[in-house]
Amino acid sequence: MTLSIENSDGPIGASISGIDLTAKISEDDFTTVREVIDARAVVVIRGQTDLKSSNLVRFARCFGTPQVNVRAEANNDANPEVFWVSNVHENGKPLGSHDAGRYWHSDLCYLEKPSGVTLLHALEVPTRDGMTFGATQFAGASAAYDALPTDMQERIEGLTARNGYRFMWNRKAREFGKRPVLNETELQKFPEDAIHPIARTHPETGRKCLYVCDGYTHAIEGMEKDESDSLLAFLFDHIAKPDFRYSHEWQVGDLLIWDNCAVQHKARFDYPPELRRRMQRCTIEGTVPY
Ligand SMILES: [Fe+2]
C-alpha cells in the first residue's frame, strides 16, 4: 500500500491514508507518521475499521510506553493500557468515561510525566439524518503562546502551576453529574497535583507552548488566589479563541493521533444520549515538562 498525506487548511491537522494497522507497520511508514505528527500536531489515519485493542496497543508501543490510566474501572480488561471513552453501557454498567474531554486540556497533565501523544480510535460515532456529532476540537498551544502580547509572555515566564486530577474530578462531578462527588479520603486514590511550567518548551520543535488546562490547572505557585485565578482565566480564554482551532469530524475507523504539548483538545457534547459514541484510547508517556 502506498502512503499518502493531505494537510488540512490551517496550521494543524493532516490525514494519512494507505496504512493498515491490523498488520505491523514498517519502520519507514512509522518514521513518516512521526514526522507528520511533529509537523502538523494532529493526524488522522482513516479506515481502521477492523482495529482491535491489541492492534492499537502494538501500534501505540511504537511511540513509547503506553500509560495505564488512573481511573482503573474505565480501562479495557484485556489490555489495561486501553482506556474506554464512550457514552454506552455494557452489562448494565457505563463503559469507560462518559464525560471525558469536557474542558480544554492536555491529556494526563496531572502527572509528573504527562502524555506525549494520544491515540484515539473511533468504533462508534454518533450520527443522525446524515449528520455526524461529537467532533473533537483542537487548539494550537504554540500558536496560542506566540499570539500572546510580549508583556504577557514575560509575565508568565518561569511561572509554574498546579495541575490536579482530584480537582478535576470533583469539578466535573458537580458540573455534569456523570460521576460521584468524592470526599478527601476517597480522592487520595488519585495522584497528587503535578506542578508544571505555564509555558513549556516542546521537546522536539523547541517552540514555546501554553500549558495551562482548564479543569485541571487550578493554582499558580507563589501567587495570591485572586491574582492566580484571574491570570488563569485570561489564559484559558486565550487558548479557546477560534484563531488557533482545528476540528476533527469523526468517521468510524478513524485513528486520531495528537501531540499533547503542541495542542490542547476538547470534545463536543452536541448529541443526545441515545446516539452511541464509543472510542478506545491509548496515551503514551511523555517527558517532564520544562
Ligand atoms: Fe483528553
Boltz pocket constraint, residues with backbone or C-beta under 6 A from the ligand:
constraints:
  - pocket:
      binder: B
      contacts: [[A, 100], [A, 101], [A, 105], [A, 106], [A, 107], [A, 265]]
      max_distance: 6.0
